[in-house]
């Protein structure tokens, strides 16, 4: 029976994976057709995204397989024969302990190690591909966009690494601090306000702290820097000028340079933040969640706790699945095994959705991280009641009836 459950789990898992990856694959093919993704990296990205889907699909596939196998045993009256032979349904479930433990370890590896590694590797490929696509799209006398940069090139070499007559415009969002790659303050020369006409001096006296700043850099040529780090892209600009212009302001800063290095894309930050929680390993997350590091804010601490609780709670679905499937698969004669399949799936999915919703609730600080424990224990208690509730009620009724008969007989004997 263990082999039958394992084979059914594999079939259901393959079907669900194809269903889930179908839409994603079509979208990737569309991106590749537009030239924004190398077709040779298509299946690599899908492979990296596979743990992301398997961490939720694997428990569901295992539960559906258990419902199908045990449901068939009840419908074909095989379970009645097995029980008559002295083998209870609880013992049948215990015979699958090696399979359950193997799936528990596999699910733990997926949620704790596999998914963060896959998401991190996939994001790295997308960053490299976006940058490669941006430089491949460079055309003379045309503007291209790469993030918050707008690049204009007069001419370029065959390998797209030597650029001539470069215009680089960087747009900074409102209330964002200045970039770290600005020119030194001692090299900047502010245009004197006294040299401006009187009719344009007045608008510049307002507070500029909330004004967005655009940086315009002009250079005769530029070269792409070989940094050796796939996460960093830099350009060396030669013989040019750099301007800082504030929106709505007539005062600007300017500086001349012979050589100026600018960073287009930076390496991912090692500091744990709310944006990179899913890509972090367990070690950094544990340090942030337990407050052993000073880096990060309160929001980062809550997000780390929610992510850790989510990763550690998912493997317990493999334990809850057989505990729920054994009693829910039982059907009466002529009912059919499909009668309880869909309600049982809804009950099991509600447990998975509860874990997902707790991740967001813990990250926002609405509930404690110990809510994961109470949710898992609650579904285990429900499963134990479904397995033993009827039997316990039957035994209590038999004991109550026996006690009543004993009291009646003792009363009659005294009379």
Protein Blocks (a to p, Z undefined) as FASTA:
>chain_A
ZZmmmmmmmmmmmmmmmmmmmmmmmmmmmmmmnopacfklmmmmmmmmmmmmmmmmmmmm
mmmmmmmmmmmmmmnommmmmmmnopafklmmmmmmmmmmmmmmmmmmmmmmmmmmmmmm
mmmmmmmmmmmmmmmmpcghiacdehjaccddfbdcfkopacghiaddddddehiacdfk
bccfklpccddfklpcfklmmmmmpcfklpccddddddfbdcdddehpakbccdddehia
dddddehiabdcddddfbdcddfbdcddfbdcfklmmmpcfklmmmmmnopafgdcfklm
mmmmmmmmmmmmmmmmmmmmmmmmmmmmpccehkbpklmmmmmmmmmmmmmmmmmmmmmm
mmnomacfklmmmmmmmmmmmmmmmmmmmmmmmmmmmmmmmmmmmmmmmmmmmZZ
